[in-house]
């Protein structure tokens, strides 16, 4: 990895930490990051010529794999027409129609540039619509680097061991209440104690930013009932789960009806994008239709929109999600057996095409139980897998993703690599 090491040294002179998003720096697993040159299908190639079976998938967007032909063709056609106009385009309307058709709770949608922008905008809208200021989130759920949401956040904040972050004003954090995921008793107490003050409860319906963590049976149904009773908006952050677990997202899978939904990742086909939407009576508060201002020079840019349309069209094909589930089930079953053979206690949480290998003997149901994981063992496992040509997330508290381009051969090779990597983890 001579070239990766040299590039990282150069990067650290000009970029904070040498990376443009913290978890990429490999701080929690040690060593230097691999600089990626290209990707095709289920594999990526680094600048030193090493090939890896990729379960990062750019942190979730690449459900079709790297460089899928439909997306490449769509981007290629659009770039010849222009990359940005700062004016409406037909494809913005097409993508909005596709999203609202897929997710019935979204009657109107506003396109933005990232998942962070989506959650930030949805929270501003919720505060305006309700006339309240407080927001409830869940420990370990990450909703972008919005000031008010960097309270007990997961993802890179958990990876780096930062409890919150500097630079957030006390006023912002004082209006955010964070409670344990899957803890209905606490959320009920918080809603009652802060009656008429809470604008919204925001939640990842299936957590992906403390690793994959599933809701307990009935959790979301009870949460929906409680929020309605207190006049509180329920926001589903489906930046990761939108179009990942089902065409209609986690809310289709869970048969839930949130008031607002945040999207990102997959709807841009690998290009920067985000979106938030919900019922007409809420979304009509957004400018220019209403008094809540939100804007963006590159929002709904033609390249991202064209890539998103091509991706969603591909995902509508029959058998897409069952195939993803079969591949993931085969992989996680093999990983669990490999861990048992090596005598290493792990918990593998999985749903659809998402999974996380937690190095703990206790079930992982929330952020507190996720933190019982042995991050040192995960670091050994990560590097042992990397040495054997398999790229997992460089953090215990992240999610692995399976794409439609992962083959049975990829799955077999990954399980074979894991057998040795688990042995290394306990050595």
Secondary structure, 3 states (H helix, E strand, C coil): CHHHHHHHHHHHHHCHHHCCCHHHHCCCCCCCCCCEEEEEECEEEECCCCEEEECCHHHHCCCCCECCHHHHHHHHHHHHHCCCCCCCCHHHHHHHHHHHHHCCCCCEEEEECCHHHHHHHHHHHHHHHHCCCEEEEECCCCCCCCHHHCCCCCHHHHHCCCCCCCCCCHHHHHCEEEECCCCHHHHHHHHHHCCCCEEEEEECCCECCCCCECCCCCHHHHHHHHHHHCCCEEEEECCCCCCCCCCCHHHHHHCCCCCEEEEEHHHHCCCCCEEEEECHHHHCCECCCCCECCCCCCCCCHHHHHHHHHHHHHHCCCCHHHHHHHHHHHHHHHHHHHHHHHCCCCEEEEECCEEEEECCCCCCCCHHHHCCCCHHHHHHHHHHHHHCCEECCCCCCCCEECCCCCCHHHHHHHHHHHHHHHHHHCC
